């Protein structure tokens, strides 16, 4: 097993806006990771704030989307934007000595942004799959890609990933 992971962030039933446009790309990236011996990790958000309407624990909205390919049981729950805030995910990274991450998911301007920033801050390698992320406001995606790059993330397309020899 390579010391890499594909991290799928918040593709849940409450992320109904825009994720359908990238689900085929995300599923292709999952297939690629599985074929290349790369860990596939699913991050799901639960909102514990009183009065919240989305990602409520125990609701259908907090479940991973049914059209998401499930290639592993590496499902970790976070309660903040940054996936590293999940102690179980952080332990998984350490136990598997993962150093490099491929990132897909939602929301480019929130949880994906926070996760990419904090992974880079911890000196991990981060590659964002540009056509495997979305946002509530798709107009923000290009700006987010520039932001990720400014923080040291590599930005590639799914086609580039699928055609790469050295994942």
LUMPA-166721 format. One record per residue (C-alpha): residue number from 1; y, x, z. Coordinates in Angstrom, 2 decimals, always signed. Layout:
BEGIN
<rec><i>NUM</i><north>Y</north><east>X</east><up>Z</up></rec>
...
END
This chain:
BEGIN
<rec><i>1</i><north>+0.00</north><east>+0.00</east><up>+0.00</up></rec>
<rec><i>2</i><north>+3.39</north><east>+1.37</east><up>-0.99</up></rec>
<rec><i>3</i><north>+6.12</north><east>+1.66</east><up>+1.61</up></rec>
<rec><i>4</i><north>+8.13</north><east>-1.06</east><up>-0.14</up></rec>
<rec><i>5</i><north>+8.66</north><east>-4.78</east><up>+0.28</up></rec>
<rec><i>6</i><north>+9.96</north><east>-7.66</east><up>-1.79</up></rec>
<rec><i>7</i><north>+11.97</north><east>-9.86</east><up>+0.55</up></rec>
<rec><i>8</i><north>+12.52</north><east>-13.51</east><up>-0.42</up></rec>
<rec><i>9</i><north>+15.38</north><east>-14.92</east><up>+1.65</up></rec>
<rec><i>10</i><north>+15.83</north><east>-18.61</east><up>+2.53</up></rec>
<rec><i>11</i><north>+14.14</north><east>-20.34</east><up>-0.41</up></rec>
<rec><i>12</i><north>+13.71</north><east>-23.47</east><up>+1.68</up></rec>
<rec><i>13</i><north>+13.93</north><east>-27.19</east><up>+1.06</up></rec>
<rec><i>14</i><north>+17.50</north><east>-27.34</east><up>+2.41</up></rec>
<rec><i>15</i><north>+18.57</north><east>-24.82</east><up>-0.27</up></rec>
<rec><i>16</i><north>+18.33</north><east>-27.40</east><up>-2.99</up></rec>
<rec><i>17</i><north>+21.48</north><east>-26.45</east><up>-4.83</up></rec>
<rec><i>18</i><north>+20.91</north><east>-23.86</east><up>-7.55</up></rec>
<rec><i>19</i><north>+17.63</north><east>-22.32</east><up>-6.37</up></rec>
<rec><i>20</i><north>+15.65</north><east>-24.25</east><up>-9.01</up></rec>
<rec><i>21</i><north>+17.47</north><east>-22.16</east><up>-11.64</up></rec>
<rec><i>22</i><north>+15.95</north><east>-18.93</east><up>-10.30</up></rec>
<rec><i>23</i><north>+12.59</north><east>-20.04</east><up>-8.86</up></rec>
<rec><i>24</i><north>+10.66</north><east>-18.93</east><up>-11.97</up></rec>
<rec><i>25</i><north>+12.28</north><east>-15.49</east><up>-11.76</up></rec>
<rec><i>26</i><north>+11.53</north><east>-15.24</east><up>-8.04</up></rec>
<rec><i>27</i><north>+7.92</north><east>-16.24</east><up>-8.63</up></rec>
<rec><i>28</i><north>+7.63</north><east>-13.61</east><up>-11.39</up></rec>
<rec><i>29</i><north>+8.97</north><east>-10.97</east><up>-8.97</up></rec>
<rec><i>30</i><north>+6.39</north><east>-12.08</east><up>-6.39</up></rec>
<rec><i>31</i><north>+3.60</north><east>-11.74</east><up>-8.95</up></rec>
<rec><i>32</i><north>+4.92</north><east>-8.28</east><up>-9.88</up></rec>
<rec><i>33</i><north>+4.98</north><east>-7.17</east><up>-6.23</up></rec>
<rec><i>34</i><north>+1.46</north><east>-8.43</east><up>-5.57</up></rec>
<rec><i>35</i><north>+0.11</north><east>-6.64</east><up>-8.68</up></rec>
<rec><i>36</i><north>+1.83</north><east>-3.40</east><up>-7.61</up></rec>
<rec><i>37</i><north>+0.63</north><east>-3.39</east><up>-4.00</up></rec>
<rec><i>38</i><north>+4.09</north><east>-4.08</east><up>-2.61</up></rec>
<rec><i>39</i><north>+4.44</north><east>-6.19</east><up>+0.52</up></rec>
<rec><i>40</i><north>+5.77</north><east>-9.70</east><up>-0.13</up></rec>
<rec><i>41</i><north>+7.86</north><east>-11.04</east><up>+2.74</up></rec>
<rec><i>42</i><north>+9.36</north><east>-14.50</east><up>+3.15</up></rec>
<rec><i>43</i><north>+12.35</north><east>-15.02</east><up>+5.41</up></rec>
<rec><i>44</i><north>+13.23</north><east>-18.50</east><up>+6.55</up></rec>
<rec><i>45</i><north>+16.34</north><east>-19.60</east><up>+8.38</up></rec>
<rec><i>46</i><north>+16.42</north><east>-22.00</east><up>+11.30</up></rec>
<rec><i>47</i><north>+19.71</north><east>-23.30</east><up>+12.58</up></rec>
<rec><i>48</i><north>+19.77</north><east>-23.83</east><up>+16.34</up></rec>
<rec><i>49</i><north>+23.41</north><east>-25.01</east><up>+16.50</up></rec>
<rec><i>50</i><north>+23.97</north><east>-28.42</east><up>+17.99</up></rec>
<rec><i>51</i><north>+24.88</north><east>-31.03</east><up>+15.40</up></rec>
<rec><i>52</i><north>+23.56</north><east>-29.00</east><up>+12.47</up></rec>
<rec><i>53</i><north>+22.40</north><east>-30.90</east><up>+9.40</up></rec>
<rec><i>54</i><north>+20.43</north><east>-28.13</east><up>+7.66</up></rec>
<rec><i>55</i><north>+17.55</north><east>-25.82</east><up>+8.56</up></rec>
<rec><i>56</i><north>+16.74</north><east>-27.77</east><up>+11.72</up></rec>
<rec><i>57</i><north>+13.56</north><east>-26.40</east><up>+13.31</up></rec>
<rec><i>58</i><north>+10.54</north><east>-28.60</east><up>+12.69</up></rec>
<rec><i>59</i><north>+12.08</north><east>-30.46</east><up>+9.74</up></rec>
<rec><i>60</i><north>+11.05</north><east>-30.53</east><up>+6.09</up></rec>
<rec><i>61</i><north>+14.39</north><east>-28.91</east><up>+5.24</up></rec>
<rec><i>62</i><north>+13.49</north><east>-25.77</east><up>+7.17</up></rec>
<rec><i>63</i><north>+10.15</north><east>-25.36</east><up>+5.35</up></rec>
<rec><i>64</i><north>+9.77</north><east>-22.90</east><up>+2.50</up></rec>
<rec><i>65</i><north>+10.12</north><east>-24.63</east><up>-0.89</up></rec>
<rec><i>66</i><north>+6.81</north><east>-25.93</east><up>-2.23</up></rec>
<rec><i>67</i><north>+7.36</north><east>-24.35</east><up>-5.68</up></rec>
<rec><i>68</i><north>+7.64</north><east>-20.86</east><up>-4.16</up></rec>
<rec><i>69</i><north>+4.55</north><east>-18.70</east><up>-4.80</up></rec>
<rec><i>70</i><north>+3.00</north><east>-17.78</east><up>-1.48</up></rec>
<rec><i>71</i><north>+1.25</north><east>-14.41</east><up>-1.87</up></rec>
<rec><i>72</i><north>+1.13</north><east>-13.41</east><up>+1.78</up></rec>
<rec><i>73</i><north>+1.38</north><east>-14.74</east><up>+5.28</up></rec>
<rec><i>74</i><north>+4.34</north><east>-12.46</east><up>+6.01</up></rec>
<rec><i>75</i><north>+6.72</north><east>-15.28</east><up>+6.93</up></rec>
<rec><i>76</i><north>+9.45</north><east>-14.48</east><up>+9.42</up></rec>
<rec><i>77</i><north>+12.03</north><east>-16.80</east><up>+10.96</up></rec>
<rec><i>78</i><north>+15.60</north><east>-15.76</east><up>+11.59</up></rec>
<rec><i>79</i><north>+18.37</north><east>-17.59</east><up>+13.42</up></rec>
<rec><i>80</i><north>+21.27</north><east>-15.52</east><up>+12.05</up></rec>
<rec><i>81</i><north>+22.21</north><east>-14.48</east><up>+8.52</up></rec>
<rec><i>82</i><north>+20.78</north><east>-10.97</east><up>+8.75</up></rec>
<rec><i>83</i><north>+17.00</north><east>-10.90</east><up>+8.22</up></rec>
<rec><i>84</i><north>+16.80</north><east>-7.83</east><up>+10.48</up></rec>
<rec><i>85</i><north>+17.85</north><east>-10.09</east><up>+13.37</up></rec>
<rec><i>86</i><north>+14.24</north><east>-11.35</east><up>+13.30</up></rec>
<rec><i>87</i><north>+12.41</north><east>-9.09</east><up>+15.76</up></rec>
<rec><i>88</i><north>+9.09</north><east>-9.93</east><up>+14.09</up></rec>
<rec><i>89</i><north>+10.46</north><east>-8.81</east><up>+10.70</up></rec>
<rec><i>90</i><north>+11.90</north><east>-5.61</east><up>+12.20</up></rec>
<rec><i>91</i><north>+8.51</north><east>-4.91</east><up>+13.81</up></rec>
<rec><i>92</i><north>+6.76</north><east>-5.55</east><up>+10.46</up></rec>
<rec><i>93</i><north>+9.06</north><east>-3.00</east><up>+8.80</up></rec>
<rec><i>94</i><north>+8.36</north><east>-0.39</east><up>+11.47</up></rec>
<rec><i>95</i><north>+4.60</north><east>-1.04</east><up>+11.65</up></rec>
<rec><i>96</i><north>+4.27</north><east>-0.74</east><up>+7.86</up></rec>
<rec><i>97</i><north>+6.75</north><east>+2.15</east><up>+7.58</up></rec>
<rec><i>98</i><north>+8.70</north><east>+0.33</east><up>+4.87</up></rec>
<rec><i>99</i><north>+11.69</north><east>+2.27</east><up>+3.55</up></rec>
<rec><i>100</i><north>+12.64</north><east>+0.44</east><up>+0.35</up></rec>
<rec><i>101</i><north>+13.37</north><east>-3.22</east><up>-0.26</up></rec>
<rec><i>102</i><north>+13.70</north><east>-5.49</east><up>-3.28</up></rec>
<rec><i>103</i><north>+15.85</north><east>-8.52</east><up>-2.47</up></rec>
<rec><i>104</i><north>+15.72</north><east>-12.06</east><up>-3.91</up></rec>
<rec><i>105</i><north>+16.86</north><east>-15.41</east><up>-2.54</up></rec>
<rec><i>106</i><north>+19.82</north><east>-17.39</east><up>-1.27</up></rec>
<rec><i>107</i><north>+22.70</north><east>-17.35</east><up>-0.33</up></rec>
<rec><i>108</i><north>+24.28</north><east>-14.38</east><up>-2.16</up></rec>
<rec><i>109</i><north>+27.52</north><east>-14.70</east><up>-0.18</up></rec>
<rec><i>110</i><north>+25.88</north><east>-15.22</east><up>+3.22</up></rec>
<rec><i>111</i><north>+22.30</north><east>-14.33</east><up>+4.24</up></rec>
<rec><i>112</i><north>+21.54</north><east>-12.09</east><up>+1.25</up></rec>
<rec><i>113</i><north>+24.87</north><east>-10.32</east><up>+1.78</up></rec>
<rec><i>114</i><north>+24.28</north><east>-9.81</east><up>+5.49</up></rec>
<rec><i>115</i><north>+20.72</north><east>-8.61</east><up>+4.98</up></rec>
<rec><i>116</i><north>+21.67</north><east>-6.14</east><up>+2.23</up></rec>
<rec><i>117</i><north>+24.58</north><east>-4.80</east><up>+4.29</up></rec>
<rec><i>118</i><north>+22.45</north><east>-4.30</east><up>+7.40</up></rec>
<rec><i>119</i><north>+19.51</north><east>-2.75</east><up>+5.53</up></rec>
<rec><i>120</i><north>+21.88</north><east>-0.22</east><up>+3.94</up></rec>
<rec><i>121</i><north>+23.60</north><east>+0.39</east><up>+7.28</up></rec>
<rec><i>122</i><north>+20.14</north><east>+1.27</east><up>+8.66</up></rec>
<rec><i>123</i><north>+19.72</north><east>+3.68</east><up>+5.73</up></rec>
<rec><i>124</i><north>+17.02</north><east>+1.78</east><up>+3.85</up></rec>
<rec><i>125</i><north>+16.83</north><east>+1.74</east><up>+0.07</up></rec>
<rec><i>126</i><north>+17.88</north><east>-1.66</east><up>-1.29</up></rec>
<rec><i>127</i><north>+17.46</north><east>-3.01</east><up>-4.81</up></rec>
<rec><i>128</i><north>+18.92</north><east>-6.45</east><up>-5.51</up></rec>
<rec><i>129</i><north>+17.27</north><east>-8.44</east><up>-8.29</up></rec>
<rec><i>130</i><north>+20.42</north><east>-9.82</east><up>-9.91</up></rec>
<rec><i>131</i><north>+18.74</north><east>-12.77</east><up>-11.61</up></rec>
<rec><i>132</i><north>+16.67</north><east>-13.64</east><up>-8.53</up></rec>
<rec><i>133</i><north>+19.59</north><east>-14.52</east><up>-6.25</up></rec>
<rec><i>134</i><north>+21.79</north><east>-17.58</east><up>-6.11</up></rec>
<rec><i>135</i><north>+24.63</north><east>-19.01</east><up>-4.07</up></rec>
<rec><i>136</i><north>+26.06</north><east>-22.36</east><up>-3.12</up></rec>
<rec><i>137</i><north>+29.04</north><east>-21.24</east><up>-5.19</up></rec>
<rec><i>138</i><north>+27.65</north><east>-19.42</east><up>-8.23</up></rec>
<rec><i>139</i><north>+31.14</north><east>-18.14</east><up>-9.09</up></rec>
<rec><i>140</i><north>+30.73</north><east>-15.71</east><up>-6.19</up></rec>
<rec><i>141</i><north>+27.57</north><east>-14.02</east><up>-7.51</up></rec>
<rec><i>142</i><north>+29.27</north><east>-11.42</east><up>-9.72</up></rec>
<rec><i>143</i><north>+31.58</north><east>-10.44</east><up>-6.87</up></rec>
<rec><i>144</i><north>+28.61</north><east>-10.19</east><up>-4.53</up></rec>
<rec><i>145</i><north>+26.74</north><east>-7.93</east><up>-6.97</up></rec>
<rec><i>146</i><north>+29.77</north><east>-5.61</east><up>-6.99</up></rec>
<rec><i>147</i><north>+29.88</north><east>-5.76</east><up>-3.19</up></rec>
<rec><i>148</i><north>+26.18</north><east>-4.86</east><up>-2.88</up></rec>
<rec><i>149</i><north>+26.68</north><east>-1.96</east><up>-5.26</up></rec>
<rec><i>150</i><north>+29.68</north><east>-0.73</east><up>-3.25</up></rec>
<rec><i>151</i><north>+27.42</north><east>-0.61</east><up>-0.19</up></rec>
<rec><i>152</i><north>+24.84</north><east>+1.54</east><up>-1.99</up></rec>
<rec><i>153</i><north>+22.46</north><east>-1.10</east><up>-3.28</up></rec>
<rec><i>154</i><north>+20.90</north><east>-0.72</east><up>-6.70</up></rec>
<rec><i>155</i><north>+21.32</north><east>-3.80</east><up>-8.94</up></rec>
<rec><i>156</i><north>+18.67</north><east>-4.51</east><up>-11.58</up></rec>
<rec><i>157</i><north>+17.44</north><east>-7.46</east><up>-13.62</up></rec>
<rec><i>158</i><north>+13.98</north><east>-8.97</east><up>-13.40</up></rec>
<rec><i>159</i><north>+13.21</north><east>-7.63</east><up>-16.91</up></rec>
<rec><i>160</i><north>+14.06</north><east>-4.10</east><up>-15.76</up></rec>
<rec><i>161</i><north>+11.81</north><east>-4.54</east><up>-12.72</up></rec>
<rec><i>162</i><north>+8.91</north><east>-5.91</east><up>-14.77</up></rec>
<rec><i>163</i><north>+9.14</north><east>-3.08</east><up>-17.30</up></rec>
<rec><i>164</i><north>+9.47</north><east>-0.29</east><up>-14.71</up></rec>
<rec><i>165</i><north>+6.57</north><east>+2.11</east><up>-14.38</up></rec>
<rec><i>166</i><north>+7.59</north><east>+3.48</east><up>-10.99</up></rec>
<rec><i>167</i><north>+8.32</north><east>+0.55</east><up>-8.74</up></rec>
END
